[in-house]
Structure formats: structure tokens, C-alpha cells
Amino acid sequence: MGFYFEHEELKRLMERLKGFGAVEFTDVYGTPLTEESIDKRFGKDGGIDCVIHIITETERGAKNVATRIRNIIVNGDY
């Protein structure tokens, strides 16, 4: 049951970050993740392994986006 919780959490986070053009989600092997593909993905522990990539033109832009994402996750704002 725990992995279903992880999948729903990740879907909510993806929906929340949809407006961030500089953000991409992949698994640990670099395969893109979408809200539709999540339910078919399971990590070795049964959950889902996800990497959030921040793609910006500048380091400062990446830091700004990372700070916003960190605050969203820490505050549960998704």
C-alpha cells in the first residue's frame, strides 16, 4: 500500500510544478516520468524513484527554482 501513497504524492507534486518550465521528472535511469506513467513504475523497494531536474540558463536561475521547489516540498504545498 505504501507505494500507492508515493505514487499519489508524486502525481500531486508534478501537478503543482506543472507551471515550472524549468522542471523535468525522470527515474534514476533518466527515463522521463509523467503522471500517466507513474503507476507503471516501481523502484527496488516497491516505491517510485524520482529525480527532479532543474534546467535553466543560469546557475542563479537554478538556485531560485530549487529554493521554490524546496519550500513547496517542505511546506507540503502540493
Jmol script that loads the backbone (N, CA, C; Angstrom):
load data "model"
ATOM      1  N   MET A   1       0.816  -1.199   0.000  1.00  0.00           N
ATOM      2  CA  MET A   1       0.000   0.000   0.000  1.00  0.00           C
ATOM      3  C   MET A   1       0.858   1.260   0.000  1.00  0.00           C
ATOM      4  N   GLY A   2       2.039   1.187   0.611  1.00  0.00           N
ATOM      5  CA  GLY A   2       2.880   2.371   0.704  1.00  0.00           C
ATOM      6  C   GLY A   2       3.271   2.943  -0.644  1.00  0.00           C
ATOM      7  N   PHE A   3       3.508   2.066  -1.627  1.00  0.00           N
ATOM      8  CA  PHE A   3       3.921   2.584  -2.936  1.00  0.00           C
ATOM      9  C   PHE A   3       2.800   3.338  -3.625  1.00  0.00           C
ATOM     10  N   TYR A   4       1.543   2.968  -3.365  1.00  0.00           N
ATOM     11  CA  TYR A   4       0.439   3.732  -3.955  1.00  0.00           C
ATOM     12  C   TYR A   4       0.411   5.141  -3.392  1.00  0.00           C
ATOM     13  N   PHE A   5       0.737   5.265  -2.096  1.00  0.00           N
ATOM     14  CA  PHE A   5       0.819   6.583  -1.471  1.00  0.00           C
ATOM     15  C   PHE A   5       1.904   7.411  -2.148  1.00  0.00           C
ATOM     16  N   GLU A   6       3.077   6.796  -2.368  1.00  0.00           N
ATOM     17  CA  GLU A   6       4.175   7.507  -3.032  1.00  0.00           C
ATOM     18  C   GLU A   6       3.757   7.966  -4.422  1.00  0.00           C
ATOM     19  N   HIS A   7       3.079   7.118  -5.144  1.00  0.00           N
ATOM     20  CA  HIS A   7       2.648   7.474  -6.498  1.00  0.00           C
ATOM     21  C   HIS A   7       1.705   8.670  -6.464  1.00  0.00           C
ATOM     22  N   GLU A   8       0.752   8.664  -5.548  1.00  0.00           N
ATOM     23  CA  GLU A   8      -0.201   9.775  -5.451  1.00  0.00           C
ATOM     24  C   GLU A   8       0.500  11.059  -5.017  1.00  0.00           C
ATOM     25  N   GLU A   9       1.454  10.948  -4.094  1.00  0.00           N
ATOM     26  CA  GLU A   9       2.226  12.119  -3.667  1.00  0.00           C
ATOM     27  C   GLU A   9       2.983  12.718  -4.849  1.00  0.00           C
ATOM     28  N   LEU A  10       3.635  11.868  -5.621  1.00  0.00           N
ATOM     29  CA  LEU A  10       4.410  12.346  -6.764  1.00  0.00           C
ATOM     30  C   LEU A  10       3.503  12.984  -7.812  1.00  0.00           C
ATOM     31  N   LYS A  11       2.347  12.400  -8.047  1.00  0.00           N
ATOM     32  CA  LYS A  11       1.405  12.995  -9.003  1.00  0.00           C
ATOM     33  C   LYS A  11       0.976  14.388  -8.544  1.00  0.00           C
ATOM     34  N   ARG A  12       0.729  14.537  -7.255  1.00  0.00           N
ATOM     35  CA  ARG A  12       0.334  15.852  -6.733  1.00  0.00           C
ATOM     36  C   ARG A  12       1.473  16.859  -6.896  1.00  0.00           C
ATOM     37  N   LEU A  13       2.702  16.422  -6.617  1.00  0.00           N
ATOM     38  CA  LEU A  13       3.855  17.313  -6.777  1.00  0.00           C
ATOM     39  C   LEU A  13       4.036  17.691  -8.245  1.00  0.00           C
ATOM     40  N   MET A  14       3.889  16.742  -9.140  1.00  0.00           N
ATOM     41  CA  MET A  14       4.019  17.036 -10.573  1.00  0.00           C
ATOM     42  C   MET A  14       2.962  18.038 -11.017  1.00  0.00           C
ATOM     43  N   GLU A  15       1.752  17.867 -10.534  1.00  0.00           N
ATOM     44  CA  GLU A  15       0.669  18.798 -10.874  1.00  0.00           C
ATOM     45  C   GLU A  15       0.995  20.194 -10.348  1.00  0.00           C
ATOM     46  N   ARG A  16       1.528  20.267  -9.134  1.00  0.00           N
ATOM     47  CA  ARG A  16       1.865  21.562  -8.523  1.00  0.00           C
ATOM     48  C   ARG A  16       2.974  22.271  -9.295  1.00  0.00           C
ATOM     49  N   LEU A  17       3.930  21.499  -9.813  1.00  0.00           N
ATOM     50  CA  LEU A  17       5.082  22.087 -10.506  1.00  0.00           C
ATOM     51  C   LEU A  17       4.876  22.188 -12.014  1.00  0.00           C
ATOM     52  N   LYS A  18       3.692  21.888 -12.481  1.00  0.00           N
ATOM     53  CA  LYS A  18       3.404  21.900 -13.920  1.00  0.00           C
ATOM     54  C   LYS A  18       3.738  23.248 -14.561  1.00  0.00           C
ATOM     55  N   GLY A  19       3.552  24.339 -13.847  1.00  0.00           N
ATOM     56  CA  GLY A  19       3.826  25.663 -14.381  1.00  0.00           C
ATOM     57  C   GLY A  19       5.304  26.032 -14.413  1.00  0.00           C
ATOM     58  N   PHE A  20       6.155  25.202 -13.833  1.00  0.00           N
ATOM     59  CA  PHE A  20       7.590  25.463 -13.824  1.00  0.00           C
ATOM     60  C   PHE A  20       8.184  24.906 -15.114  1.00  0.00           C
ATOM     61  N   GLY A  21       8.464  25.760 -16.070  1.00  0.00           N
ATOM     62  CA  GLY A  21       9.012  25.306 -17.341  1.00  0.00           C
ATOM     63  C   GLY A  21      10.401  24.714 -17.229  1.00  0.00           C
ATOM     64  N   ALA A  22      11.092  24.993 -16.141  1.00  0.00           N
ATOM     65  CA  ALA A  22      12.471  24.557 -15.983  1.00  0.00           C
ATOM     66  C   ALA A  22      12.589  23.230 -15.241  1.00  0.00           C
ATOM     67  N   VAL A  23      11.483  22.511 -15.047  1.00  0.00           N
ATOM     68  CA  VAL A  23      11.494  21.296 -14.234  1.00  0.00           C
ATOM     69  C   VAL A  23      11.099  20.083 -15.066  1.00  0.00           C
ATOM     70  N   GLU A  24      11.897  19.013 -14.932  1.00  0.00           N
ATOM     71  CA  GLU A  24      11.580  17.739 -15.574  1.00  0.00           C
ATOM     72  C   GLU A  24      11.724  16.633 -14.542  1.00  0.00           C
ATOM     73  N   PHE A  25      10.897  15.616 -14.647  1.00  0.00           N
ATOM     74  CA  PHE A  25      10.938  14.465 -13.752  1.00  0.00           C
ATOM     75  C   PHE A  25      11.423  13.249 -14.525  1.00  0.00           C
ATOM     76  N   THR A  26      12.383  12.506 -13.945  1.00  0.00           N
ATOM     77  CA  THR A  26      12.843  11.250 -14.538  1.00  0.00           C
ATOM     78  C   THR A  26      12.991  10.213 -13.434  1.00  0.00           C
ATOM     79  N   ASP A  27      13.148   8.944 -13.852  1.00  0.00           N
ATOM     80  CA  ASP A  27      13.527   7.931 -12.873  1.00  0.00           C
ATOM     81  C   ASP A  27      15.047   7.976 -12.744  1.00  0.00           C
ATOM     82  N   VAL A  28      15.617   7.100 -11.938  1.00  0.00           N
ATOM     83  CA  VAL A  28      17.060   7.148 -11.704  1.00  0.00           C
ATOM     84  C   VAL A  28      17.876   6.780 -12.937  1.00  0.00           C
ATOM     85  N   TYR A  29      17.232   6.211 -13.947  1.00  0.00           N
ATOM     86  CA  TYR A  29      17.924   5.846 -15.184  1.00  0.00           C
ATOM     87  C   TYR A  29      17.773   6.899 -16.275  1.00  0.00           C
ATOM     88  N   GLY A  30      17.070   7.992 -15.958  1.00  0.00           N
ATOM     89  CA  GLY A  30      16.902   9.067 -16.923  1.00  0.00           C
ATOM     90  C   GLY A  30      15.658   8.959 -17.789  1.00  0.00           C
ATOM     91  N   THR A  31      14.829   7.962 -17.541  1.00  0.00           N
ATOM     92  CA  THR A  31      13.586   7.806 -18.300  1.00  0.00           C
ATOM     93  C   THR A  31      12.573   8.834 -17.813  1.00  0.00           C
ATOM     94  N   PRO A  32      12.013   9.628 -18.715  1.00  0.00           N
ATOM     95  CA  PRO A  32      11.043  10.652 -18.292  1.00  0.00           C
ATOM     96  C   PRO A  32       9.837  10.034 -17.578  1.00  0.00           C
ATOM     97  N   LEU A  33       9.374  10.720 -16.544  1.00  0.00           N
ATOM     98  CA  LEU A  33       8.173  10.312 -15.820  1.00  0.00           C
ATOM     99  C   LEU A  33       7.059  11.300 -16.110  1.00  0.00           C
ATOM    100  N   THR A  34       5.873  10.771 -16.304  1.00  0.00           N
ATOM    101  CA  THR A  34       4.684  11.598 -16.473  1.00  0.00           C
ATOM    102  C   THR A  34       3.643  11.105 -15.480  1.00  0.00           C
ATOM    103  N   GLU A  35       2.600  11.896 -15.296  1.00  0.00           N
ATOM    104  CA  GLU A  35       1.533  11.468 -14.393  1.00  0.00           C
ATOM    105  C   GLU A  35       0.922  10.152 -14.862  1.00  0.00           C
ATOM    106  N   GLU A  36       0.906   9.929 -16.163  1.00  0.00           N
ATOM    107  CA  GLU A  36       0.331   8.706 -16.714  1.00  0.00           C
ATOM    108  C   GLU A  36       1.249   7.493 -16.533  1.00  0.00           C
ATOM    109  N   SER A  37       2.559   7.700 -16.530  1.00  0.00           N
ATOM    110  CA  SER A  37       3.488   6.569 -16.464  1.00  0.00           C
ATOM    111  C   SER A  37       3.842   6.147 -15.040  1.00  0.00           C
ATOM    112  N   ILE A  38       3.521   6.963 -14.064  1.00  0.00           N
ATOM    113  CA  ILE A  38       3.938   6.686 -12.687  1.00  0.00           C
ATOM    114  C   ILE A  38       3.392   5.360 -12.168  1.00  0.00           C
ATOM    115  N   ASP A  39       2.138   5.065 -12.427  1.00  0.00           N
ATOM    116  CA  ASP A  39       1.529   3.851 -11.883  1.00  0.00           C
ATOM    117  C   ASP A  39       2.153   2.570 -12.417  1.00  0.00           C
ATOM    118  N   LYS A  40       2.928   2.677 -13.479  1.00  0.00           N
ATOM    119  CA  LYS A  40       3.587   1.504 -14.057  1.00  0.00           C
ATOM    120  C   LYS A  40       5.024   1.371 -13.570  1.00  0.00           C
ATOM    121  N   ARG A  41       5.475   2.300 -12.733  1.00  0.00           N
ATOM    122  CA  ARG A  41       6.878   2.339 -12.312  1.00  0.00           C
ATOM    123  C   ARG A  41       7.011   1.964 -10.845  1.00  0.00           C
ATOM    124  N   PHE A  42       7.962   1.096 -10.549  1.00  0.00           N
ATOM    125  CA  PHE A  42       8.235   0.712  -9.172  1.00  0.00           C
ATOM    126  C   PHE A  42       9.738   0.578  -8.994  1.00  0.00           C
ATOM    127  N   GLY A  43      10.268   1.150  -7.911  1.00  0.00           N
ATOM    128  CA  GLY A  43      11.675   1.010  -7.592  1.00  0.00           C
ATOM    129  C   GLY A  43      11.935  -0.345  -6.944  1.00  0.00           C
ATOM    130  N   LYS A  44      13.176  -0.607  -6.591  1.00  0.00           N
ATOM    131  CA  LYS A  44      13.544  -1.888  -5.988  1.00  0.00           C
ATOM    132  C   LYS A  44      12.816  -2.138  -4.674  1.00  0.00           C
ATOM    133  N   ASP A  45      12.478  -1.070  -3.958  1.00  0.00           N
ATOM    134  CA  ASP A  45      11.781  -1.219  -2.677  1.00  0.00           C
ATOM    135  C   ASP A  45      10.265  -1.199  -2.840  1.00  0.00           C
ATOM    136  N   GLY A  46       9.791  -1.161  -4.071  1.00  0.00           N
ATOM    137  CA  GLY A  46       8.355  -1.143  -4.324  1.00  0.00           C
ATOM    138  C   GLY A  46       7.803   0.247  -4.553  1.00  0.00           C
ATOM    139  N   GLY A  47       8.540   1.266  -4.128  1.00  0.00           N
ATOM    140  CA  GLY A  47       8.099   2.646  -4.323  1.00  0.00           C
ATOM    141  C   GLY A  47       8.525   3.145  -5.687  1.00  0.00           C
ATOM    142  N   ILE A  48       8.554   4.441  -5.832  1.00  0.00           N
ATOM    143  CA  ILE A  48       8.983   5.017  -7.104  1.00  0.00           C
ATOM    144  C   ILE A  48      10.210   5.881  -6.848  1.00  0.00           C
ATOM    145  N   ASP A  49      11.211   5.743  -7.698  1.00  0.00           N
ATOM    146  CA  ASP A  49      12.423   6.542  -7.588  1.00  0.00           C
ATOM    147  C   ASP A  49      12.328   7.675  -8.594  1.00  0.00           C
ATOM    148  N   CYS A  50      12.461   8.898  -8.118  1.00  0.00           N
ATOM    149  CA  CYS A  50      12.251  10.064  -8.970  1.00  0.00           C
ATOM    150  C   CYS A  50      13.372  11.074  -8.777  1.00  0.00           C
ATOM    151  N   VAL A  51      13.816  11.645  -9.885  1.00  0.00           N
ATOM    152  CA  VAL A  51      14.799  12.723  -9.868  1.00  0.00           C
ATOM    153  C   VAL A  51      14.127  13.943 -10.475  1.00  0.00           C
ATOM    154  N   ILE A  52      14.231  15.070  -9.787  1.00  0.00           N
ATOM    155  CA  ILE A  52      13.695  16.324 -10.316  1.00  0.00           C
ATOM    156  C   ILE A  52      14.862  17.088 -10.923  1.00  0.00           C
ATOM    157  N   HIS A  53      14.818  17.297 -12.227  1.00  0.00           N
ATOM    158  CA  HIS A  53      15.867  18.037 -12.930  1.00  0.00           C
ATOM    159  C   HIS A  53      15.426  19.488 -13.082  1.00  0.00           C
ATOM    160  N   ILE A  54      16.338  20.396 -12.776  1.00  0.00           N
ATOM    161  CA  ILE A  54      16.082  21.827 -12.951  1.00  0.00           C
ATOM    162  C   ILE A  54      16.963  22.286 -14.101  1.00  0.00           C
ATOM    163  N   ILE A  55      16.330  22.779 -15.154  1.00  0.00           N
ATOM    164  CA  ILE A  55      17.055  23.159 -16.364  1.00  0.00           C
ATOM    165  C   ILE A  55      16.858  24.650 -16.598  1.00  0.00           C
ATOM    166  N   THR A  56      17.906  25.412 -16.350  1.00  0.00           N
ATOM    167  CA  THR A  56      17.851  26.863 -16.541  1.00  0.00           C
ATOM    168  C   THR A  56      19.108  27.315 -17.267  1.00  0.00           C
ATOM    169  N   GLU A  57      19.079  28.542 -17.733  1.00  0.00           N
ATOM    170  CA  GLU A  57      20.236  29.077 -18.451  1.00  0.00           C
ATOM    171  C   GLU A  57      21.340  29.531 -17.510  1.00  0.00           C
ATOM    172  N   THR A  58      20.984  29.869 -16.274  1.00  0.00           N
ATOM    173  CA  THR A  58      21.992  30.369 -15.339  1.00  0.00           C
ATOM    174  C   THR A  58      21.951  29.595 -14.025  1.00  0.00           C
ATOM    175  N   GLU A  59      23.057  29.619 -13.332  1.00  0.00           N
ATOM    176  CA  GLU A  59      23.144  28.998 -12.008  1.00  0.00           C
ATOM    177  C   GLU A  59      22.206  29.693 -11.028  1.00  0.00           C
ATOM    178  N   ARG A  60      22.128  30.995 -11.133  1.00  0.00           N
ATOM    179  CA  ARG A  60      21.235  31.748 -10.248  1.00  0.00           C
ATOM    180  C   ARG A  60      19.780  31.341 -10.469  1.00  0.00           C
ATOM    181  N   GLY A  61      19.395  31.182 -11.722  1.00  0.00           N
ATOM    182  CA  GLY A  61      18.038  30.735 -12.027  1.00  0.00           C
ATOM    183  C   GLY A  61      17.759  29.361 -11.434  1.00  0.00           C
ATOM    184  N   ALA A  62      18.731  28.463 -11.541  1.00  0.00           N
ATOM    185  CA  ALA A  62      18.577  27.116 -10.983  1.00  0.00           C
ATOM    186  C   ALA A  62      18.421  27.175  -9.467  1.00  0.00           C
ATOM    187  N   LYS A  63      19.204  28.027  -8.821  1.00  0.00           N
ATOM    188  CA  LYS A  63      19.102  28.163  -7.359  1.00  0.00           C
ATOM    189  C   LYS A  63      17.743  28.716  -6.958  1.00  0.00           C
ATOM    190  N   ASN A  64      17.236  29.676  -7.720  1.00  0.00           N
ATOM    191  CA  ASN A  64      15.915  30.244  -7.416  1.00  0.00           C
ATOM    192  C   ASN A  64      14.826  29.181  -7.537  1.00  0.00           C
ATOM    193  N   VAL A  65      14.865  28.416  -8.613  1.00  0.00           N
ATOM    194  CA  VAL A  65      13.864  27.366  -8.817  1.00  0.00           C
ATOM    195  C   VAL A  65      13.998  26.298  -7.729  1.00  0.00           C
ATOM    196  N   ALA A  66      15.230  25.910  -7.409  1.00  0.00           N
ATOM    197  CA  ALA A  66      15.455  24.895  -6.373  1.00  0.00           C
ATOM    198  C   ALA A  66      14.906  25.355  -5.026  1.00  0.00           C
ATOM    199  N   THR A  67      15.109  26.620  -4.696  1.00  0.00           N
ATOM    200  CA  THR A  67      14.588  27.154  -3.433  1.00  0.00           C
ATOM    201  C   THR A  67      13.071  27.112  -3.417  1.00  0.00           C
ATOM    202  N   ARG A  68      12.447  27.496  -4.516  1.00  0.00           N
ATOM    203  CA  ARG A  68      10.976  27.461  -4.587  1.00  0.00           C
ATOM    204  C   ARG A  68      10.454  26.033  -4.456  1.00  0.00           C
ATOM    205  N   ILE A  69      11.096  25.096  -5.136  1.00  0.00           N
ATOM    206  CA  ILE A  69      10.665  23.695  -5.054  1.00  0.00           C
ATOM    207  C   ILE A  69      10.866  23.159  -3.639  1.00  0.00           C
ATOM    208  N   ARG A  70      12.008  23.455  -3.047  1.00  0.00           N
ATOM    209  CA  ARG A  70      12.282  23.001  -1.681  1.00  0.00           C
ATOM    210  C   ARG A  70      11.214  23.511  -0.720  1.00  0.00           C
ATOM    211  N   ASN A  71      10.855  24.788  -0.842  1.00  0.00           N
ATOM    212  CA  ASN A  71       9.825  25.358   0.028  1.00  0.00           C
ATOM    213  C   ASN A  71       8.473  24.689  -0.191  1.00  0.00           C
ATOM    214  N   ILE A  72       8.140  24.399  -1.427  1.00  0.00           N
ATOM    215  CA  ILE A  72       6.876  23.713  -1.729  1.00  0.00           C
ATOM    216  C   ILE A  72       6.852  22.338  -1.068  1.00  0.00           C
ATOM    217  N   ILE A  73       7.952  21.599  -1.182  1.00  0.00           N
ATOM    218  CA  ILE A  73       8.006  20.252  -0.609  1.00  0.00           C
ATOM    219  C   ILE A  73       7.992  20.305   0.915  1.00  0.00           C
ATOM    220  N   VAL A  74       8.843  21.144   1.496  1.00  0.00           N
ATOM    221  CA  VAL A  74       8.935  21.234   2.959  1.00  0.00           C
ATOM    222  C   VAL A  74       7.613  21.669   3.576  1.00  0.00           C
ATOM    223  N   ASN A  75       6.945  22.610   2.939  1.00  0.00           N
ATOM    224  CA  ASN A  75       5.681  23.122   3.477  1.00  0.00           C
ATOM    225  C   ASN A  75       4.475  22.268   3.092  1.00  0.00           C
ATOM    226  N   GLY A  76       4.697  21.243   2.288  1.00  0.00           N
ATOM    227  CA  GLY A  76       3.594  20.378   1.864  1.00  0.00           C
ATOM    228  C   GLY A  76       2.581  21.105   1.006  1.00  0.00           C
ATOM    229  N   ASP A  77       3.059  22.103   0.259  1.00  0.00           N
ATOM    230  CA  ASP A  77       2.179  22.953  -0.553  1.00  0.00           C
ATOM    231  C   ASP A  77       1.961  22.344  -1.941  1.00  0.00           C
ATOM    232  N   TYR A  78       1.487  21.117  -1.955  1.00  0.00           N
ATOM    233  CA  TYR A  78       1.213  20.446  -3.227  1.00  0.00           C
ATOM    234  C   TYR A  78       0.127  19.417  -3.056  1.00  0.00           C
TER     235      TYR A  78
END
end "model"
wireframe off; spacefill off
backbone 0.3
color backbone group
